[in-house]
């Protein structure tokens, strides 16, 4: 039995039929991409200055762990993090995390890509003998998945 997706859980309509082309230019506002909307849906405070994030969440091993009211993705190990030590007045613009779903890291990339595709459109998972990668890009904002020995690494850039 396939686990329920977050889109189904939160009553969102899937966008599985739409294909994403990361080379197509983004014509909308730089801070209103589908990636920004995805972060808003998950409660990720991407507009908040880094100093406020440090006050709210603290710092662990040089990174700010971002606790969210909703799961960002199924299988996320811990929380998303953003680097600490950068200018406190600027918002965080990079969030990273690790997903483990129990398969191989490349299979985890495929599963996470299926989940993210419901929000950002289908994207090609590039597989090689060393692993798998997937990318969504809207202007300067991007969401990338990459297999590592530990699982599926997520990197979200907002600018």
TAKA-V556041 format. One line per field, one symbol per residue. ss: DSSP state (h for helix, s for strand, l for the rest). phi: phi as a letter, one per 40 degrees, with the letter a starting at -180 (. if undefined). psi: psi as a letter, one per 40 degrees, with the letter a starting at -180 (. if undefined). Layout:
BEGIN
ss->???
phi->???
psi->???
END
This chain:
BEGIN
ss->lllllhhhhlllllllllsllllllllllllllhhhhhhhhhllllllshhhhhhhhllsllsssslllllllllslllsssslllllllsllsssssslllllhhhhhhhhhhhhhhhhlsllssssllssssssssllssssssssllsssssssll
phi->.cccccccccgcccbdcccbbcccccccccbbcdcccdccdcgcccccddccccccbgbbfgbccccbcbccacgccgbcbbccgcdcccccbbbbabbbbhccdcccdcccccccdcbbgcbcccbbcciaaaabbbgccabbbacbdcibcbbbbca
psi->hhihiddddefihifdehihheehiheaidffiddddddddefhgeehidddddddeahhfeihhhhidihdiiehhbiiiihieihdeiihehhiihhheeaidddddddddddddddeiiihhhiaeeaiiihhhgbehihiihhideahhhhhhe.
END
